[in-house]
Every structure is written in C-alpha cells, then in structure tokens.
C-alpha cells in the first residue's frame, strides 16, 4: 500500500518538483529518520565483512532504484510504470534461483505467474504507450525493477541477522552522496517550493519511503525474497482502488474481475510450501 502511493503522489509532485530533487529529499529524509531510530535503539553496528554488501545494496535497492523509477516516471506514463513494475517478482525469482539462494517452489512460481497475469490485465497492456518519447522512461523503470529484484535477494542475508532499522539507516546514508549532486543541481535551478510542494515531499518521505522500506526489511527478516516480492502485484490493485475512493474514478469491470485474480495468485504464492 505504501509503495502503491508512489506512482500517483510522485506523478503529481513531478509537475512542480524536479525528479532528482524528489530523490534527494526522499533519501535524506529516510537517512535522518532511520538514523535517529537506529541511534535511539542502539543497534547501529556492522561487521567489516558486510561493508561490500552494504554498498552494493545501497546502489541497487536505494540509489539506483529511486533515481531510475522517478526519472522513468517523469518520462513515461503511470500505466507504463505500473506494467513494468510488476516485473520485480520475476527478476527476484530468477535471481534467487540463479544464485541458489532459495529452492524452486513450483506452487510459488505458479502463484507469481497468476498474479503477474492478473496485474497485466488489470493495468491494461493495450494501454501501454510505445511512443518514442516514452521509450527512455519505460527502459528506466524496467532497469529499476531489475535492480530492486536483485536487491531483494542479496539483502536478505543481511536482513536476517541485522536490525532492520540500522540496516536501512546504513543503506540510506551510503546512498545520500550518490544522489546529492543531481538533487542539489535540480533544486538550484527551480524557483522555490510552495507549501503544497512541501506537503508532497513530506508524504513521499513518510509513506513510500520510511513506511515502505521498514515494512519490506521486516518482511525479509521473516520470509523468502520471492514471497516478499509477490506482494508487489497488489500495488496496481491498491493504486486503482485508491483512485476510485480518493479521485472519484469509476469502478471498472476490469478492476472487479482482475483484482481477485491478483489476490488469488498472491495467496497461492504465500501458502506454505
């Protein structure tokens, strides 16, 4: 639910705030919140052998993930982003199998396939824009999905033995210098922030950043990466349902038919194997 709010709120914010500026605020806001929580809990400790993996996870799961998605969203459509975002569990499953991090669960793979089909039908593959002006953005979102899918697999060993808040604090603080140059340049070239812009940024830090990342890390400490990734298929359902409730959009037959298919696929993937 937290991640599902990013496409809508992010698209609205991009109209006033440069994409790189949004990434910098999300990164810095997350680093401050997670760092304060980790310091208060007294859990900010890591072993030296974890440092290379921390940097790799910060690149794939935080810096590249956020930069590619926001810049891709700015150059493409929300529908394209929804379709391509549903490839994350596919990349996660392929990575987990290739690295032999998880056994092959046929039932889970079938559930992922069912949920993938329902999500694709829900957002409407026929509505995906193949316009040349959207190609670059779509490629960015697809690469973002690959980065995050790989991240969910390689971060799990760290998540299983490290406090989730401390882990996120480290990843976000490592990521801040990576996104700072583009973010600072973006803010320097814009006229100024309105109170509405500040509200959007506060929401983007609190919900699809702090809330989403905390819940993901807590889940990875308790479940396999492919199972956690399967819940990504709920994002289009939640986003379109929110549009019906909050934006007065009409409940379509497609949503009524496809949502149960997505739920069924996620339920099948989540069953004990």
C-alpha positions in Angstrom: 0.0 0.0 0.0 2.9 2.4 0.8 4.7 1.7 -2.4 1.5 1.9 -4.4 1.1 5.6 -3.4 4.4 6.5 -5.0 3.3 6.4 -8.6 0.3 8.7 -8.0 1.8 11.1 -5.5 5.1 11.1 -7.4 3.5 11.9 -10.7 1.6 14.8 -9.1 4.8 16.1 -7.4 6.9 15.9 -10.6 4.7 18.6 -12.1 6.3 21.1 -9.6 9.5 19.5 -8.3 12.4 18.1 -10.4 12.7 14.3 -10.2 16.3 14.5 -8.9 15.1 16.8 -6.1 12.4 14.3 -5.1 15.0 11.6 -4.9 17.4 13.7 -2.8 14.6 14.6 -0.3 13.4 11.0 0.0 17.0 9.8 0.5 18.0 12.5 3.0 14.6 12.2 4.9 14.9 8.4 5.1 18.6 8.7 6.3 17.6 11.1 9.0 14.6 9.1 10.2 16.2 5.7 10.1 19.5 7.1 11.6 17.7 8.6 14.5 15.7 5.5 15.2 18.8 3.3 14.9 20.7 5.5 17.3 17.9 5.5 19.8 17.7 1.7 19.6 21.5 1.4 19.9 21.7 -1.1 17.1 24.0 0.7 14.6 26.7 -2.0 14.5 28.0 -4.0 11.5 30.9 -6.4 10.9 33.6 -5.5 8.4 32.7 -8.3 6.0 29.2 -6.8 5.5 30.5 -3.5 4.1 30.8 -4.5 0.4 27.3 -5.9 0.5 26.0 -2.7 2.2 27.4 -0.6 -0.7 26.0 -2.9 -3.3 22.6 -3.0 -1.6 22.6 0.8 -1.3 23.3 1.2 -5.0 20.7 -1.4 -6.2 17.9 -1.0 -3.6 18.1 2.6 -2.8 20.1 5.0 -5.0 19.6 3.4 -8.5 16.1 2.1 -7.6 14.8 5.6 -6.6 16.6 7.5 -9.4 15.5 5.2 -12.2 11.9 5.0 -11.1 11.3 8.7 -10.6 13.2 9.7 -13.7 11.4 7.0 -15.6 8.0 8.0 -14.3 8.7 11.6 -15.4 9.5 10.4 -19.0 6.8 7.8 -19.3 3.2 7.2 -18.2 1.8 5.9 -14.9 0.3 2.9 -16.8 3.7 2.0 -18.3 5.3 2.3 -14.8 2.6 0.0 -13.3 3.1 -2.6 -16.0 6.8 -2.7 -15.8 6.8 -2.5 -12.0 5.1 -5.9 -11.9 8.3 -7.5 -13.4 10.1 -7.1 -10.0 9.0 -10.5 -8.6 10.1 -12.1 -11.9 13.6 -10.7 -11.5 13.6 -11.7 -7.9 12.7 -15.3 -8.6 15.2 -15.6 -11.4 18.0 -14.1 -9.2 17.1 -16.3 -6.3 17.2 -19.4 -8.4 20.4 -18.4 -10.3 22.3 -17.6 -7.1 20.8 -20.7 -5.4 19.6 -18.6 -2.5 16.2 -20.2 -2.5 14.9 -23.6 -3.6 12.5 -23.8 -6.6 8.9 -23.8 -5.3 6.6 -24.7 -8.1 3.5 -23.6 -6.3 5.1 -20.2 -5.6 6.2 -19.7 -9.2 2.6 -20.6 -10.4 1.2 -18.1 -7.9 3.6 -15.4 -9.2 2.6 -16.2 -12.8 -1.1 -16.0 -12.0 -0.7 -12.7 -10.1 1.5 -11.3 -12.9 -1.2 -12.2 -15.5 -3.9 -10.5 -13.3 -1.8 -7.4 -12.8 -1.0 -7.1 -16.5 -4.7 -7.5 -17.4 -5.7 -5.0 -14.6 -3.5 -2.1 -15.8 -4.3 -2.9 -19.4 -1.5 -4.0 -21.7 -3.4 -2.5 -24.5 -3.0 0.9 -22.9 0.8 0.8 -22.7 2.4 3.6 -24.6 5.1 2.6 -27.1 5.6 6.2 -28.2 9.2 7.1 -28.8 9.0 9.8 -26.2 8.1 7.2 -23.6 10.7 4.6 -24.5 13.6 6.0 -22.4 11.3 6.3 -19.3 10.0 2.8 -19.8 13.5 1.4 -20.0 14.5 3.3 -16.8 11.5 1.7 -14.9 12.4 -1.7 -16.3 16.0 -1.4 -15.2 14.7 -0.1 -11.8 12.7 -3.3 -11.5 15.7 -5.4 -12.2 17.8 -3.5 -9.6 15.1 -3.9 -6.9 14.5 -7.6 -7.8 18.2 -8.4 -7.4 18.4 -6.2 -4.2 15.6 -8.2 -2.5 17.6 -11.4 -2.9 21.1 -10.2 -1.9 19.9 -8.1 1.0 18.1 -11.0 2.7 21.1 -12.5 4.4 21.9 -9.0 5.9 18.2 -8.6 6.9 18.1 -11.9 8.7 21.0 -11.1 11.0 20.8 -7.3 11.3 18.4 -4.9 12.9 16.2 -3.7 10.0 16.2 0.0 11.1 20.0 0.0 11.4 20.4 -1.7 8.0 18.1 0.9 6.4 20.0 3.8 8.1 23.3 2.5 6.7 21.9 2.0 3.2 20.3 5.4 3.0 23.3 7.3 4.4 25.5 5.5 1.9 23.1 6.4 -0.8 22.9 10.2 0.0 26.2 11.1 -1.6 25.3 9.1 -4.7 22.2 11.2 -5.4 23.2 14.5 -3.9 24.9 16.1 -6.9 21.9 15.7 -9.2 19.5 16.7 -6.4 21.3 19.8 -5.4 21.6 20.9 -9.0 17.8 20.3 -9.5 16.9 22.4 -6.5 19.3 25.2 -7.5 17.6 25.6 -10.9 13.9 25.7 -9.6 12.2 28.9 -8.5 11.2 27.8 -5.0 9.0 25.4 -3.0 5.3 26.1 -2.2 3.5 24.8 0.8 1.9 22.2 -1.5 5.3 21.0 -2.6 6.4 20.7 1.0 3.3 18.6 1.7 4.0 16.3 -1.3 7.7 15.9 -0.2 6.7 15.1 3.4 4.2 12.5 2.2 6.8 10.9 -0.1 9.3 10.7 2.7 6.8 9.3 5.3 4.8 6.8 3.3 6.5 5.3 0.2 10.0 5.8 1.7 10.1 5.3 5.5 6.9 3.2 5.8 7.5 1.0 2.8 11.2 0.3 3.4 10.7 -0.5 7.1 8.0 -3.0 6.3 10.0 -4.6 3.4 13.0 -5.1 5.7 10.9 -6.5 8.5 9.3 -8.9 6.0 12.7 -10.0 4.5 13.8 -11.0 8.0 10.9 -13.4 8.2 10.2 -14.7 4.7 12.0 -15.6 1.5 12.6 -12.8 -1.1 10.4 -14.4 -3.7 7.4 -14.4 -1.3 8.0 -10.8 -0.3 8.3 -9.7 -3.9 5.0 -11.5 -4.8 3.1 -8.8 -2.9 4.2 -6.2 -5.4 1.4 -7.5 -7.6 -1.0 -5.9 -5.1 0.3 -2.4 -6.0 -1.8 -1.9 -9.1 -4.9 -3.1 -7.3 -4.3 -0.8 -4.3 -3.4 2.2 -6.6 -6.6 1.8 -8.8 -8.7 1.2 -5.7 -7.3 4.4 -4.2 -8.1 6.3 -7.3 -11.7 5.1 -7.1 -12.0 6.2 -3.5 -9.9 9.4 -3.5 -10.1 10.7 -7.0 -13.7 9.8 -7.8 -12.8 7.5 -10.6 -15.2 4.9 -11.7 -15.0 1.2 -10.5 -14.5 -0.6 -13.8 -15.4 -4.2 -14.7 -11.7 -4.8 -15.3 -10.8 -3.9 -11.7 -13.6 -6.1 -10.4 -12.5 -9.1 -12.4 -8.7 -8.8 -12.2 -8.3 -7.9 -8.6 -9.5 -11.3 -7.3 -7.1 -13.0 -9.8 -4.2 -11.0 -8.3 -5.3 -11.8 -4.8 -5.6 -15.5 -5.7 -2.1 -15.5 -7.2 -0.5 -13.8 -4.1 -2.4 -16.2 -1.8 -1.1 -19.2 -3.7 2.5 -17.8 -3.6 2.2 -17.1 0.1 0.9 -20.6 1.1 3.4 -22.9 2.9 5.5 -24.9 0.5 
